[in-house]
Amino acid sequence: MKFVSGTANHQLDAKFRTRIPAKYRSAFPENESLHFVQFSTGCVAIMCTSVMEKYLLSFSNVDPADEDVMRAKRYLYSRVEDVVEDTQKRFMIPKSMRDYAGLKRKLVSVGMGDYIEIWEEENYLQSIKDMSVADANRVAKDYRTKNA
């Protein structure tokens, strides 16, 4: 998977279909399936299988007696759907995913390194409204320091 970043504006059509923006299309491996994942609040992620497994693999060896972890695993795994493209490379975003993320018409895709997020434009703008470059760099530095 190639590194993806930046944003791309696009729309849902009347049948709730859209495409992966061209700037991201080539980043996904051709031999891997794509999946919608409810991964972050306010948006729907699209991840290839290997990336999705990386994020969800931590649940692969869960002790079934650990009820809290099993509930979390059940919750997260049940919020994954396959991306099914038609011959024109369009896909329908499932209703459950549209409802979760509030996707209506005007979309913004955001490159997140090894996956993309799909946002309703208004919600995306609201989510970053009070963030500045200085704030983002400070948060990134604190995160790196904490996780070093």
N, C-alpha and C positions, 0 to 999 in steps of 0.2 A: 504494500500500500504506500503510495506516494504521500508526502506531507500536503495537507490541504489547509488553506487559510483564506481570509477575505470574506466578502459577502457577495451574494447575487440575488437580485430581485426577480421574481417570477409570479405566476398566478395559478390558482386552481380554475379549471374550466367548469362549465355547467354540470358536468358529470363527476366533479371532484377529482379530476386527473391533473397531473403535472408531469414534469420531467426533471431529472437531475440536471442542474445547470451544466452547460458544456465545460466550464472551467473545472468542474469536479469529476466529470464522467471518467476521464482517463486515469484518475487517481485510484479508482477501485480495480482490483485484480479481475480480469475477464473470467477467470476460472472459479470464482467464488460467488456464492449467492449473496444477495443483499437483504437486509432485514430492517423493518421499522422497530425501534426500541424506545419505550418510555424510560428514558435514562436520566433526564434532568427536568426539573419543574418548568413548565411553560412552553415546552417545545417537544418535537418528535425527532429522534436521532435516526439517521440511516447509517448502518454499519455493515461491512462485509463480515462473513462468518468468522474469520480469524480474529478480527478486532472485537467482535461481540463476545467470542469465547474468552478473550483476554480479560475483559471486564467482568464477565459472569462466571469465569472458571473458578474463582475463589469459593464458589458454592459446590464444587464438584464432589468433594469428599465430606459432606456434612453428616454429622451424627443425627439420625432420624429422631433420636430422643431429645434433641435440643429444639424445643418447640419454637422459640423465637427466631432462630436461624432458619428453620424449616418454613416458617411463615414468610420470612423475607425472601427466601429462595422461591417459594411458590408465587409470591406476589410479582417479583421481577421477571421470572420465566414466563408467567402468564401474560406479560405485557410485551411480548415479542411476536411480530407477524412478518411473514415473508413479503418482500417486494416482488410483485408480479407485473412485468412490463408487457405491453402489447407490441405489435410489429413496428410501431412508430416510437418506441422507447418511452411511452407514457405509462404511468401507473396511477391507480386509484389509491388514495390514502384512506385506510379503513375508517369507518365512522367513529369507532372507539378512540382511534388516534386523533382524528380531527376534533372530537369533543374534548379530549384530554388537553390538547394544546390550544384550543380555541381557534383552529384554522378555519377561515371563512373564504377568503379570496386572494388578498394581496400577501404574498409570501416573501420571506427573506431566508435564504439558506446561508449558514455560517460555517466556514471551515474550522474544524476543531482539532487539527493535527492529523488524527487517524480516522475521523468520521465527520459527518456533517449534521448540523441541527437545522430543522425547518421550523420557522416561527411565523406567526401572523405578524405582519409588519408593525402594527401598532404596539403589540406586546413586546416585540424585540426592542423597539425604540424606548419603551418604558423601562425595560430591564437594564438598559445601559445608561439611562438618563443622567444619573448623578455620578457616573464614573468618568474620571479624567485619565490622561496618559500617566500622570504622576501617581494617581491612586492605583492604577493597574500595575505599574512597576513596583510600588511599595508592597502591594498584596502578593505579587509574584515573588519578590525577594523574601518576604516573611514565610511564604509557603516553602520555598527552596530551603531556607534555613531550618525550618521546623522538620522537614522531611529528609534532611541530609544524613 
